[in-house]
Amino acid sequence: MYVQINVHFPSVYPDVKENFFAVPLGQWVTGVIIPEMISTSEGVKRFHTKTRDCYFQSERPLRFFKVYSQMNCLMECKANYTLRFCGCVGFHMPKAEGTPICLMKKQFCMEDVEENTFFAVSNDYSLIEDKSKYSSFTQCDCLPMCTDITYKLELSQNPITFTPMFSHQMYMDGDWWDRTHFSVLTLYFKTNHIETRERNELYSLSDVIANFGGLLGLFTGFSILSAVEIIYFLSLRIWGNIKMSRNWSGPRKEISNETDDSKNSPELSYSDICHMC
């Protein structure tokens, strides 16, 4: 026999069935709690939810919970699907007033929903390796929170060797049997601070421009003056040529005429030049 323990944030619904650690009888279990916090910068907020892969509190309201979390969303999704499939919900599931509770005769239906249904957190089913294990898929749209606190645990356990002060004995088969069974659980934080991580965009627009300009300056001698010249020749220069000569590249016709005149002009000999002098 053992006791199931789940360490969670106060606003997150505990899922003791899938996320727990056991405290067996006759064991002294020590748990070191390591809190971790992840936040999201304001620059990431402008991206689509599928791109940043998280929800802010105001983006995904829930029916049965005031605070959004991935676990709350999944639990609500399971409750809705169980109600639709079995006509009732488990006693531990969130529910509206008047919703029927599943009795023992619906136990197999609830187990079938848990075992044969994949509650996808997004629309992407391609990440499921073995689709044959599930008979149906349901979209929950339960992405993680953009700002979340999770708890990691470092567990250790040892058998209890000391004798309890108050023992419980039972007389059976002509002898007294010790019926004293208990466990000890000790939890404490590893440090007095929280390890914080921030979700940021890998490359912003300013980073791309800075890297692009740095590479151009390193390999081609590019500078701001070069950029101004490019803008001038691609805009003002073309506009001026079109306005003055009705040709974007300038007065090419005049240049060709001058070239033809120079070719048709007679060549003067040395004697003619001396005669002119």
PyRosetta script that sets phi, psi and omega in degrees:
from pyrosetta import init, pose_from_sequence

init()
pose = pose_from_sequence("MYVQINVHFPSVYPDVKENFFAVPLGQWVTGVIIPEMISTSEGVKRFHTKTRDCYFQSERPLRFFKVYSQMNCLMECKANYTLRFCGCVGFHMPKAEGTPICLMKKQFCMEDVEENTFFAVSNDYSLIEDKSKYSSFTQCDCLPMCTDITYKLELSQNPITFTPMFSHQMYMDGDWWDRTHFSVLTLYFKTNHIETRERNELYSLSDVIANFGGLLGLFTGFSILSAVEIIYFLSLRIWGNIKMSRNWSGPRKEISNETDDSKNSPELSYSDICHMC")
pose.set_psi(1, 150.5)
pose.set_omega(1, -179.9)
pose.set_phi(2, -155.2)
pose.set_psi(2, 166.6)
pose.set_omega(2, 178.4)
pose.set_phi(3, -110.9)
pose.set_psi(3, 136.0)
pose.set_omega(3, 178.5)
pose.set_phi(4, -92.5)
pose.set_psi(4, 128.0)
pose.set_omega(4, -178.3)
pose.set_phi(5, -120.8)
pose.set_psi(5, 134.0)
pose.set_omega(5, 177.3)
pose.set_phi(6, -127.1)
pose.set_psi(6, 125.4)
pose.set_omega(6, 177.2)
pose.set_phi(7, -103.1)
pose.set_psi(7, 121.4)
pose.set_omega(7, -174.1)
pose.set_phi(8, -148.3)
pose.set_psi(8, 166.3)
pose.set_omega(8, 174.7)
pose.set_phi(9, -71.0)
pose.set_psi(9, 145.6)
pose.set_omega(9, -174.6)
pose.set_phi(10, -56.5)
pose.set_psi(10, -33.1)
pose.set_omega(10, -177.2)
pose.set_phi(11, -88.5)
pose.set_psi(11, 0.4)
pose.set_omega(11, -178.6)
pose.set_phi(12, -100.3)
pose.set_psi(12, 132.9)
pose.set_omega(12, -179.8)
pose.set_phi(13, -69.5)
pose.set_psi(13, 126.7)
pose.set_omega(13, -178.1)
pose.set_phi(14, -76.0)
pose.set_psi(14, 131.4)
pose.set_omega(14, 176.2)
pose.set_phi(15, -107.5)
pose.set_psi(15, 83.4)
pose.set_omega(15, -174.5)
pose.set_phi(16, -70.9)
pose.set_psi(16, -22.2)
pose.set_omega(16, -176.9)
pose.set_phi(17, -71.5)
pose.set_psi(17, -34.0)
pose.set_omega(17, -174.9)
pose.set_phi(18, -113.6)
pose.set_psi(18, -22.5)
pose.set_omega(18, -175.0)
pose.set_phi(19, -129.4)
pose.set_psi(19, 92.3)
pose.set_omega(19, -178.2)
pose.set_phi(20, -158.6)
pose.set_psi(20, 168.1)
pose.set_omega(20, 168.0)
pose.set_phi(21, -128.6)
pose.set_psi(21, 151.4)
pose.set_omega(21, -171.9)
pose.set_phi(22, -98.5)
pose.set_psi(22, 143.5)
pose.set_omega(22, 173.2)
pose.set_phi(23, -117.7)
pose.set_psi(23, 98.4)
pose.set_omega(23, -177.7)
pose.set_phi(24, -72.0)
pose.set_psi(24, 160.8)
pose.set_omega(24, 175.8)
pose.set_phi(25, -69.5)
pose.set_psi(25, 142.6)
pose.set_omega(25, 179.7)
pose.set_phi(26, 76.9)
pose.set_psi(26, 15.2)
pose.set_omega(26, -178.5)
pose.set_phi(27, -123.4)
pose.set_psi(27, 144.5)
pose.set_omega(27, 173.6)
pose.set_phi(28, -103.1)
pose.set_psi(28, 108.8)
pose.set_omega(28, -176.1)
pose.set_phi(29, -103.9)
pose.set_psi(29, 130.0)
pose.set_omega(29, 178.0)
pose.set_phi(30, -117.1)
pose.set_psi(30, 128.1)
pose.set_omega(30, -179.6)
pose.set_phi(31, -121.1)
pose.set_psi(31, 126.7)
pose.set_omega(31, 176.6)
pose.set_phi(32, -99.8)
pose.set_psi(32, 119.1)
pose.set_omega(32, -176.8)
pose.set_phi(33, -92.7)
pose.set_psi(33, 128.1)
pose.set_omega(33, 177.8)
pose.set_phi(34, -119.4)
pose.set_psi(34, 100.1)
pose.set_omega(34, 179.1)
pose.set_phi(35, -77.0)
pose.set_psi(35, 141.1)
pose.set_omega(35, 176.9)
pose.set_phi(36, -131.0)
pose.set_psi(36, 135.8)
pose.set_omega(36, -179.1)
pose.set_phi(37, -121.6)
pose.set_psi(37, 134.9)
pose.set_omega(37, 175.4)
pose.set_phi(38, -121.6)
pose.set_psi(38, 132.0)
pose.set_omega(38, 179.2)
pose.set_phi(39, -123.0)
pose.set_psi(39, 170.7)
pose.set_omega(39, -177.9)
pose.set_phi(40, -129.8)
pose.set_psi(40, 132.6)
pose.set_omega(40, -179.6)
pose.set_phi(41, -71.6)
pose.set_psi(41, 159.9)
pose.set_omega(41, -179.9)
pose.set_phi(42, -67.1)
pose.set_psi(42, -26.1)
pose.set_omega(42, 179.1)
pose.set_phi(43, -65.3)
pose.set_psi(43, -26.7)
pose.set_omega(43, -179.1)
pose.set_phi(44, -81.5)
pose.set_psi(44, -18.7)
pose.set_omega(44, -175.2)
pose.set_phi(45, -63.9)
pose.set_psi(45, -27.2)
pose.set_omega(45, -178.4)
pose.set_phi(46, -75.1)
pose.set_psi(46, -14.3)
pose.set_omega(46, 178.1)
pose.set_phi(47, -76.3)
pose.set_psi(47, 159.4)
pose.set_omega(47, 177.1)
pose.set_phi(48, -68.3)
pose.set_psi(48, 151.8)
pose.set_omega(48, -176.6)
pose.set_phi(49, -60.3)
pose.set_psi(49, -34.0)
pose.set_omega(49, 179.4)
pose.set_phi(50, -72.4)
pose.set_psi(50, -24.4)
pose.set_omega(50, 179.3)
pose.set_phi(51, -79.1)
pose.set_psi(51, -46.0)
pose.set_omega(51, -179.9)
pose.set_phi(52, -84.0)
pose.set_psi(52, -13.5)
pose.set_omega(52, 173.3)
pose.set_phi(53, 61.5)
pose.set_psi(53, 43.6)
pose.set_omega(53, 176.4)
pose.set_phi(54, -165.2)
pose.set_psi(54, 163.8)
pose.set_omega(54, 178.6)
pose.set_phi(55, -120.0)
pose.set_psi(55, 141.5)
pose.set_omega(55, 165.6)
pose.set_phi(56, -85.7)
pose.set_psi(56, 163.1)
pose.set_omega(56, -173.7)
pose.set_phi(57, -58.8)
pose.set_psi(57, -36.4)
pose.set_omega(57, -175.3)
pose.set_phi(58, -82.8)
pose.set_psi(58, -4.8)
pose.set_omega(58, -174.0)
pose.set_phi(59, -94.1)
pose.set_psi(59, -19.6)
pose.set_omega(59, -174.4)
pose.set_phi(60, -138.1)
pose.set_psi(60, 80.2)
pose.set_omega(60, 178.3)
pose.set_phi(61, -71.7)
pose.set_psi(61, 146.3)
pose.set_omega(61, 178.0)
pose.set_phi(62, -112.1)
pose.set_psi(62, 159.6)
pose.set_omega(62, -177.5)
pose.set_phi(63, -82.1)
pose.set_psi(63, -42.2)
pose.set_omega(63, -173.3)
pose.set_phi(64, -103.7)
pose.set_psi(64, -3.1)
pose.set_omega(64, -178.0)
pose.set_phi(65, -129.6)
pose.set_psi(65, 140.1)
pose.set_omega(65, 176.9)
pose.set_phi(66, -80.7)
pose.set_psi(66, -28.7)
pose.set_omega(66, -178.2)
pose.set_phi(67, -110.7)
pose.set_psi(67, 131.9)
pose.set_omega(67, 178.5)
pose.set_phi(68, -83.0)
pose.set_psi(68, 136.9)
pose.set_omega(68, 167.8)
pose.set_phi(69, -151.5)
pose.set_psi(69, 160.4)
pose.set_omega(69, -178.5)
pose.set_phi(70, -63.6)
pose.set_psi(70, -38.5)
pose.set_omega(70, 179.2)
pose.set_phi(71, -68.3)
pose.set_psi(71, -41.3)
pose.set_omega(71, 176.8)
pose.set_phi(72, -61.1)
pose.set_psi(72, -41.6)
pose.set_omega(72, -179.9)
pose.set_phi(73, -65.2)
pose.set_psi(73, -44.5)
pose.set_omega(73, 179.4)
pose.set_phi(74, -65.2)
pose.set_psi(74, -39.0)
pose.set_omega(74, 179.1)
pose.set_phi(75, -65.6)
pose.set_psi(75, -39.6)
pose.set_omega(75, 177.0)
pose.set_phi(76, -66.6)
pose.set_psi(76, -38.3)
pose.set_omega(76, 178.3)
pose.set_phi(77, -65.3)
pose.set_psi(77, -42.3)
pose.set_omega(77, 177.8)
pose.set_phi(78, -64.3)
pose.set_psi(78, -39.8)
pose.set_omega(78, 179.4)
pose.set_phi(79, -64.4)
pose.set_psi(79, -43.0)
pose.set_omega(79, 179.6)
pose.set_phi(80, -65.1)
pose.set_psi(80, -41.0)
pose.set_omega(80, -179.1)
pose.set_phi(81, -70.3)
pose.set_psi(81, -38.3)
pose.set_omega(81, 177.5)
pose.set_phi(82, -64.5)
pose.set_psi(82, -40.0)
pose.set_omega(82, 177.7)
pose.set_phi(83, -64.2)
pose.set_psi(83, -38.8)
pose.set_omega(83, -179.9)
pose.set_phi(84, -72.7)
pose.set_psi(84, -34.0)
pose.set_omega(84, -174.9)
pose.set_phi(85, -88.4)
pose.set_psi(85, -38.6)
pose.set_omega(85, -175.0)
pose.set_phi(86, -107.5)
pose.set_psi(86, -14.5)
pose.set_omega(86, -178.0)
pose.set_phi(87, 81.5)
pose.set_psi(87, 8.8)
pose.set_omega(87, 179.4)
pose.set_phi(88, -158.9)
pose.set_psi(88, 174.7)
pose.set_omega(88, 179.0)
pose.set_phi(89, -129.7)
pose.set_psi(89, 159.7)
pose.set_omega(89, 175.6)
pose.set_phi(90, -68.7)
pose.set_psi(90, 154.9)
pose.set_omega(90, -177.7)
pose.set_phi(91, -64.3)
pose.set_psi(91, -24.2)
pose.set_omega(91, -178.2)
pose.set_phi(92, -89.6)
pose.set_psi(92, -4.7)
pose.set_omega(92, -176.6)
pose.set_phi(93, -88.8)
pose.set_psi(93, 151.1)
pose.set_omega(93, 173.9)
pose.set_phi(94, -67.9)
pose.set_psi(94, 144.2)
pose.set_omega(94, -174.2)
pose.set_phi(95, -156.7)
pose.set_psi(95, 159.8)
pose.set_omega(95, 175.3)
pose.set_phi(96, -85.5)
pose.set_psi(96, 164.5)
pose.set_omega(96, -179.8)
pose.set_phi(97, -66.2)
pose.set_psi(97, 131.9)
pose.set_omega(97, -179.0)
pose.set_phi(98, 91.3)
pose.set_psi(98, -1.1)
pose.set_omega(98, 178.5)
pose.set_phi(99, -73.8)
pose.set_psi(99, 129.7)
pose.set_omega(99, -178.9)
pose.set_phi(100, -67.9)
pose.set_psi(100, 144.4)
pose.set_omega(100, 177.9)
pose.set_phi(101, -94.2)
pose.set_psi(101, 136.0)
pose.set_omega(101, -179.8)
pose.set_phi(102, -69.1)
pose.set_psi(102, 128.0)
pose.set_omega(102, 176.3)
pose.set_phi(103, -92.3)
pose.set_psi(103, -173.3)
pose.set_omega(103, -175.8)
pose.set_phi(104, -62.5)
pose.set_psi(104, -31.6)
pose.set_omega(104, -178.8)
pose.set_phi(105, -69.4)
pose.set_psi(105, -16.3)
pose.set_omega(105, 176.9)
pose.set_phi(106, -99.5)
pose.set_psi(106, 7.6)
pose.set_omega(106, -177.1)
pose.set_phi(107, -63.5)
pose.set_psi(107, -41.4)
pose.set_omega(107, -179.8)
pose.set_phi(108, -66.6)
pose.set_psi(108, -33.9)
pose.set_omega(108, 177.7)
pose.set_phi(109, -65.8)
pose.set_psi(109, -42.6)
pose.set_omega(109, 179.2)
pose.set_phi(110, -65.9)
pose.set_psi(110, -41.0)
pose.set_omega(110, 178.4)
pose.set_phi(111, -65.8)
pose.set_psi(111, -35.8)
pose.set_omega(111, 178.1)
pose.set_phi(112, -65.4)
pose.set_psi(112, -38.4)
pose.set_omega(112, 177.3)
pose.set_phi(113, -64.5)
pose.set_psi(113, -42.7)
pose.set_omega(113, -178.9)
pose.set_phi(114, -67.3)
pose.set_psi(114, -39.8)
pose.set_omega(114, -173.1)
pose.set_phi(115, -84.6)
pose.set_psi(115, -34.0)
pose.set_omega(115, -171.4)
pose.set_phi(116, -106.9)
pose.set_psi(116, 7.9)
pose.set_omega(116, -179.2)
pose.set_phi(117, -122.5)
pose.set_psi(117, 131.5)
pose.set_omega(117, 175.5)
pose.set_phi(118, -101.6)
pose.set_psi(118, 116.6)
pose.set_omega(118, 179.8)
pose.set_phi(119, -90.2)
pose.set_psi(119, 93.5)
pose.set_omega(119, -175.1)
pose.set_phi(120, -73.2)
pose.set_psi(120, 136.3)
pose.set_omega(120, 179.0)
pose.set_phi(121, -80.9)
pose.set_psi(121, -11.8)
pose.set_omega(121, 178.5)
pose.set_phi(122, -147.2)
pose.set_psi(122, -171.0)
pose.set_omega(122, -179.3)
pose.set_phi(123, -83.9)
pose.set_psi(123, -9.3)
pose.set_omega(123, -172.8)
pose.set_phi(124, -86.7)
pose.set_psi(124, 104.6)
pose.set_omega(124, 177.1)
pose.set_phi(125, -93.0)
pose.set_psi(125, -1.3)
pose.set_omega(125, -177.2)
pose.set_phi(126, -71.0)
pose.set_psi(126, -17.9)
pose.set_omega(126, -179.0)
pose.set_phi(127, -79.7)
pose.set_psi(127, -9.7)
pose.set_omega(127, 179.8)
pose.set_phi(128, -77.3)
pose.set_psi(128, 118.9)
pose.set_omega(128, -175.1)
pose.set_phi(129, -74.6)
pose.set_psi(129, -49.4)
pose.set_omega(129, -176.3)
pose.set_phi(130, -114.2)
pose.set_psi(130, 92.6)
pose.set_omega(130, -179.5)
pose.set_phi(131, -76.5)
pose.set_psi(131, -14.4)
pose.set_omega(131, -177.5)
pose.set_phi(132, -70.6)
pose.set_psi(132, -19.0)
pose.set_omega(132, -179.5)
pose.set_phi(133, -75.2)
pose.set_psi(133, -16.7)
pose.set_omega(133, -176.1)
pose.set_phi(134, -116.6)
pose.set_psi(134, 133.7)
pose.set_omega(134, 178.8)
pose.set_phi(135, -87.7)
pose.set_psi(135, -18.9)
pose.set_omega(135, -179.4)
pose.set_phi(136, -150.9)
pose.set_psi(136, 158.6)
pose.set_omega(136, 178.6)
pose.set_phi(137, -126.7)
pose.set_psi(137, 141.8)
pose.set_omega(137, 176.4)
pose.set_phi(138, -131.6)
pose.set_psi(138, 136.1)
pose.set_omega(138, -178.5)
pose.set_phi(139, -87.3)
pose.set_psi(139, 120.3)
pose.set_omega(139, 179.4)
pose.set_phi(140, -101.6)
pose.set_psi(140, -25.9)
pose.set_omega(140, -178.6)
pose.set_phi(141, 56.0)
pose.set_psi(141, 51.3)
pose.set_omega(141, -176.9)
pose.set_phi(142, -114.3)
pose.set_psi(142, 82.1)
pose.set_omega(142, 176.7)
pose.set_phi(143, -81.0)
pose.set_psi(143, 161.0)
pose.set_omega(143, 177.3)
pose.set_phi(144, -64.6)
pose.set_psi(144, 165.7)
pose.set_omega(144, 175.9)
pose.set_phi(145, -77.9)
pose.set_psi(145, 146.1)
pose.set_omega(145, 176.7)
pose.set_phi(146, -71.7)
pose.set_psi(146, -28.8)
pose.set_omega(146, 174.3)
pose.set_phi(147, -124.8)
pose.set_psi(147, 114.2)
pose.set_omega(147, -171.6)
pose.set_phi(148, -144.3)
pose.set_psi(148, 152.4)
pose.set_omega(148, 175.4)
pose.set_phi(149, -121.8)
pose.set_psi(149, 125.0)
pose.set_omega(149, 177.6)
pose.set_phi(150, -122.1)
pose.set_psi(150, 161.6)
pose.set_omega(150, -178.2)
pose.set_phi(151, -124.5)
pose.set_psi(151, 124.2)
pose.set_omega(151, 172.0)
pose.set_phi(152, -99.7)
pose.set_psi(152, 149.4)
pose.set_omega(152, -176.1)
pose.set_phi(153, -125.1)
pose.set_psi(153, 138.5)
pose.set_omega(153, 170.0)
pose.set_phi(154, -114.2)
pose.set_psi(154, 110.5)
pose.set_omega(154, -171.8)
pose.set_phi(155, -105.9)
pose.set_psi(155, 147.4)
pose.set_omega(155, 172.1)
pose.set_phi(156, -148.0)
pose.set_psi(156, 148.9)
pose.set_omega(156, -179.1)
pose.set_phi(157, -144.7)
pose.set_psi(157, 150.1)
pose.set_omega(157, 179.6)
pose.set_phi(158, -142.5)
pose.set_psi(158, 150.6)
pose.set_omega(158, 177.9)
pose.set_phi(159, -69.1)
pose.set_psi(159, 146.5)
pose.set_omega(159, 178.0)
pose.set_phi(160, -80.4)
pose.set_psi(160, 123.4)
pose.set_omega(160, -176.1)
pose.set_phi(161, -108.2)
pose.set_psi(161, -18.6)
pose.set_omega(161, -177.8)
pose.set_phi(162, -81.1)
pose.set_psi(162, 157.6)
pose.set_omega(162, -179.4)
pose.set_phi(163, -88.6)
pose.set_psi(163, 130.7)
pose.set_omega(163, 179.8)
pose.set_phi(164, -67.8)
pose.set_psi(164, 152.3)
pose.set_omega(164, -179.5)
pose.set_phi(165, -69.5)
pose.set_psi(165, -37.0)
pose.set_omega(165, -179.3)
pose.set_phi(166, -120.0)
pose.set_psi(166, 113.7)
pose.set_omega(166, -179.2)
pose.set_phi(167, -105.8)
pose.set_psi(167, 154.9)
pose.set_omega(167, 178.6)
pose.set_phi(168, -117.9)
pose.set_psi(168, 117.8)
pose.set_omega(168, -179.0)
pose.set_phi(169, -116.3)
pose.set_psi(169, 151.1)
pose.set_omega(169, -179.7)
pose.set_phi(170, -131.3)
pose.set_psi(170, 134.2)
pose.set_omega(170, -180.0)
pose.set_phi(171, -86.5)
pose.set_psi(171, 119.9)
pose.set_omega(171, -177.7)
pose.set_phi(172, -151.0)
pose.set_psi(172, 134.2)
pose.set_omega(172, 178.6)
pose.set_phi(173, 57.6)
pose.set_psi(173, 39.3)
pose.set_omega(173, 175.7)
pose.set_phi(174, 74.8)
pose.set_psi(174, 16.2)
pose.set_omega(174, -179.4)
pose.set_phi(175, -147.1)
pose.set_psi(175, 158.1)
pose.set_omega(175, 177.7)
pose.set_phi(176, -92.0)
pose.set_psi(176, 128.7)
pose.set_omega(176, -179.8)
pose.set_phi(177, -113.2)
pose.set_psi(177, 136.2)
pose.set_omega(177, 178.9)
pose.set_phi(178, -78.1)
pose.set_psi(178, 118.2)
pose.set_omega(178, -179.1)
pose.set_phi(179, -107.5)
pose.set_psi(179, 20.8)
pose.set_omega(179, -178.4)
pose.set_phi(180, -87.1)
pose.set_psi(180, 114.2)
pose.set_omega(180, 177.4)
pose.set_phi(181, -134.0)
pose.set_psi(181, 127.4)
pose.set_omega(181, 178.7)
pose.set_phi(182, -153.4)
pose.set_psi(182, 166.1)
pose.set_omega(182, 179.1)
pose.set_phi(183, -132.5)
pose.set_psi(183, 159.4)
pose.set_omega(183, 178.0)
pose.set_phi(184, -125.8)
pose.set_psi(184, 129.9)
pose.set_omega(184, 178.3)
pose.set_phi(185, -123.8)
pose.set_psi(185, 126.8)
pose.set_omega(185, 178.4)
pose.set_phi(186, -124.1)
pose.set_psi(186, 123.6)
pose.set_omega(186, 179.2)
pose.set_phi(187, -123.1)
pose.set_psi(187, 137.2)
pose.set_omega(187, 175.8)
pose.set_phi(188, -155.8)
pose.set_psi(188, 157.4)
pose.set_omega(188, 178.7)
pose.set_phi(189, -80.2)
pose.set_psi(189, 142.4)
pose.set_omega(189, -178.4)
pose.set_phi(190, -72.8)
pose.set_psi(190, -39.7)
pose.set_omega(190, 179.9)
pose.set_phi(191, -133.6)
pose.set_psi(191, 170.2)
pose.set_omega(191, 179.1)
pose.set_phi(192, -92.4)
pose.set_psi(192, 3.2)
pose.set_omega(192, -179.8)
pose.set_phi(193, -126.8)
pose.set_psi(193, 167.5)
pose.set_omega(193, -178.2)
pose.set_phi(194, -110.5)
pose.set_psi(194, 132.5)
pose.set_omega(194, 174.6)
pose.set_phi(195, -76.5)
pose.set_psi(195, 119.9)
pose.set_omega(195, -174.5)
pose.set_phi(196, -111.3)
pose.set_psi(196, 135.4)
pose.set_omega(196, 172.5)
pose.set_phi(197, -123.6)
pose.set_psi(197, 150.9)
pose.set_omega(197, -178.5)
pose.set_phi(198, -124.6)
pose.set_psi(198, 134.9)
pose.set_omega(198, 178.0)
pose.set_phi(199, -89.4)
pose.set_psi(199, 115.9)
pose.set_omega(199, -178.4)
pose.set_phi(200, -124.6)
pose.set_psi(200, 162.3)
pose.set_omega(200, 172.7)
pose.set_phi(201, -73.2)
pose.set_psi(201, 140.8)
pose.set_omega(201, -175.7)
pose.set_phi(202, -67.5)
pose.set_psi(202, -46.5)
pose.set_omega(202, 178.1)
pose.set_phi(203, -135.5)
pose.set_psi(203, 120.0)
pose.set_omega(203, 174.1)
pose.set_phi(204, -89.4)
pose.set_psi(204, 175.9)
pose.set_omega(204, -179.4)
pose.set_phi(205, -64.0)
pose.set_psi(205, -39.8)
pose.set_omega(205, 178.7)
pose.set_phi(206, -65.7)
pose.set_psi(206, -36.0)
pose.set_omega(206, 177.5)
pose.set_phi(207, -65.6)
pose.set_psi(207, -41.4)
pose.set_omega(207, 179.4)
pose.set_phi(208, -64.1)
pose.set_psi(208, -44.1)
pose.set_omega(208, 179.4)
pose.set_phi(209, -64.2)
pose.set_psi(209, -42.1)
pose.set_omega(209, -179.9)
pose.set_phi(210, -64.4)
pose.set_psi(210, -44.2)
pose.set_omega(210, 179.0)
pose.set_phi(211, -66.3)
pose.set_psi(211, -40.9)
pose.set_omega(211, 179.6)
pose.set_phi(212, -64.9)
pose.set_psi(212, -44.4)
pose.set_omega(212, 178.2)
pose.set_phi(213, -66.2)
pose.set_psi(213, -36.1)
pose.set_omega(213, 178.0)
pose.set_phi(214, -65.7)
pose.set_psi(214, -41.1)
pose.set_omega(214, 178.0)
pose.set_phi(215, -66.4)
pose.set_psi(215, -40.8)
pose.set_omega(215, 178.0)
pose.set_phi(216, -65.2)
pose.set_psi(216, -40.8)
pose.set_omega(216, 178.9)
pose.set_phi(217, -67.3)
pose.set_psi(217, -30.4)
pose.set_omega(217, -178.3)
pose.set_phi(218, -77.3)
pose.set_psi(218, -40.3)
pose.set_omega(218, -172.3)
pose.set_phi(219, -101.0)
pose.set_psi(219, -25.2)
pose.set_omega(219, -176.2)
pose.set_phi(220, -123.0)
pose.set_psi(220, 4.9)
pose.set_omega(220, -178.6)
pose.set_phi(221, 66.9)
pose.set_psi(221, 29.2)
pose.set_omega(221, -177.5)
pose.set_phi(222, -72.4)
pose.set_psi(222, 142.9)
pose.set_omega(222, 178.9)
pose.set_phi(223, -144.3)
pose.set_psi(223, 179.1)
pose.set_omega(223, 178.1)
pose.set_phi(224, -64.5)
pose.set_psi(224, -37.0)
pose.set_omega(224, 178.0)
pose.set_phi(225, -62.2)
pose.set_psi(225, -36.7)
pose.set_omega(225, 177.1)
pose.set_phi(226, -64.7)
pose.set_psi(226, -38.8)
pose.set_omega(226, 177.3)
pose.set_phi(227, -64.9)
pose.set_psi(227, -39.4)
pose.set_omega(227, 178.1)
pose.set_phi(228, -64.3)
pose.set_psi(228, -40.0)
pose.set_omega(228, 178.4)
pose.set_phi(229, -64.6)
pose.set_psi(229, -40.8)
pose.set_omega(229, 178.7)
pose.set_phi(230, -62.8)
pose.set_psi(230, -44.7)
pose.set_omega(230, 178.6)
pose.set_phi(231, -62.3)
pose.set_psi(231, -39.9)
pose.set_omega(231, -179.1)
pose.set_phi(232, -64.2)
pose.set_psi(232, -48.4)
pose.set_omega(232, -176.5)
pose.set_phi(233, -71.5)
pose.set_psi(233, -22.5)
pose.set_omega(233, 179.6)
pose.set_phi(234, -93.6)
pose.set_psi(234, -7.3)
pose.set_omega(234, -177.8)
pose.set_phi(235, -130.3)
pose.set_psi(235, -72.6)
pose.set_omega(235, -174.3)
pose.set_phi(236, -65.7)
pose.set_psi(236, -41.3)
pose.set_omega(236, -178.0)
pose.set_phi(237, -65.0)
pose.set_psi(237, -44.5)
pose.set_omega(237, 179.0)
pose.set_phi(238, -65.3)
pose.set_psi(238, -42.1)
pose.set_omega(238, 179.8)
pose.set_phi(239, -63.2)
pose.set_psi(239, -39.7)
pose.set_omega(239, 178.5)
pose.set_phi(240, -66.7)
pose.set_psi(240, -41.6)
pose.set_omega(240, 178.4)
pose.set_phi(241, -63.8)
pose.set_psi(241, -41.3)
pose.set_omega(241, 179.3)
pose.set_phi(242, -65.5)
pose.set_psi(242, -39.4)
pose.set_omega(242, -177.8)
pose.set_phi(243, -71.7)
pose.set_psi(243, -35.9)
pose.set_omega(243, -176.2)
pose.set_phi(244, -85.5)
pose.set_psi(244, -42.3)
pose.set_omega(244, -173.9)
pose.set_phi(245, -122.9)
pose.set_psi(245, 6.4)
pose.set_omega(245, -179.4)
pose.set_phi(246, 56.5)
pose.set_psi(246, 31.3)
pose.set_omega(246, 178.6)
pose.set_phi(247, -146.4)
pose.set_psi(247, 129.8)
pose.set_omega(247, -174.5)
pose.set_phi(248, -66.2)
pose.set_psi(248, -24.5)
pose.set_omega(248, -178.2)
pose.set_phi(249, -98.2)
pose.set_psi(249, 3.3)
pose.set_omega(249, 178.4)
pose.set_phi(250, 104.9)
pose.set_psi(250, 179.8)
pose.set_omega(250, -177.0)
pose.set_phi(251, -75.7)
pose.set_psi(251, 76.5)
pose.set_omega(251, 179.8)
pose.set_phi(252, -70.2)
pose.set_psi(252, -27.4)
pose.set_omega(252, -177.9)
pose.set_phi(253, -68.1)
pose.set_psi(253, -39.3)
pose.set_omega(253, 178.7)
pose.set_phi(254, -67.2)
pose.set_psi(254, -38.1)
pose.set_omega(254, 179.6)
pose.set_phi(255, -64.9)
pose.set_psi(255, -40.9)
pose.set_omega(255, -180.0)
pose.set_phi(256, -67.4)
pose.set_psi(256, -35.2)
pose.set_omega(256, 178.0)
pose.set_phi(257, -65.8)
pose.set_psi(257, -43.4)
pose.set_omega(257, 177.9)
pose.set_phi(258, -61.5)
pose.set_psi(258, -37.9)
pose.set_omega(258, 179.1)
pose.set_phi(259, -66.6)
pose.set_psi(259, -39.4)
pose.set_omega(259, 179.1)
pose.set_phi(260, -68.2)
pose.set_psi(260, -39.3)
pose.set_omega(260, 178.3)
pose.set_phi(261, -63.0)
pose.set_psi(261, -39.4)
pose.set_omega(261, 179.8)
pose.set_phi(262, -66.9)
pose.set_psi(262, -31.2)
pose.set_omega(262, 178.3)
pose.set_phi(263, -75.1)
pose.set_psi(263, -34.3)
pose.set_omega(263, -176.2)
pose.set_phi(264, -84.1)
pose.set_psi(264, -12.9)
pose.set_omega(264, -179.5)
pose.set_phi(265, -68.7)
pose.set_psi(265, 138.0)
pose.set_omega(265, -178.3)
pose.set_phi(266, -69.7)
pose.set_psi(266, 149.2)
pose.set_omega(266, 179.2)
pose.set_phi(267, -84.9)
pose.set_psi(267, 134.9)
pose.set_omega(267, 179.6)
pose.set_phi(268, -95.5)
pose.set_psi(268, 134.2)
pose.set_omega(268, 178.0)
pose.set_phi(269, -85.5)
pose.set_psi(269, 173.8)
pose.set_omega(269, -178.7)
pose.set_phi(270, -68.7)
pose.set_psi(270, -32.9)
pose.set_omega(270, -179.5)
pose.set_phi(271, -71.3)
pose.set_psi(271, -37.0)
pose.set_omega(271, 177.5)
pose.set_phi(272, -64.6)
pose.set_psi(272, -39.6)
pose.set_omega(272, 179.8)
pose.set_phi(273, -65.1)
pose.set_psi(273, -41.3)
pose.set_omega(273, 179.7)
pose.set_phi(274, -67.2)
pose.set_psi(274, -36.8)
pose.set_omega(274, 178.7)
pose.set_phi(275, -64.6)
pose.set_psi(275, -38.9)
pose.set_omega(275, 179.0)
pose.set_phi(276, -66.7)
pose.set_psi(276, -33.8)
pose.set_omega(276, 178.6)
pose.set_phi(277, -70.2)
pose.dump_pdb("model.pdb")
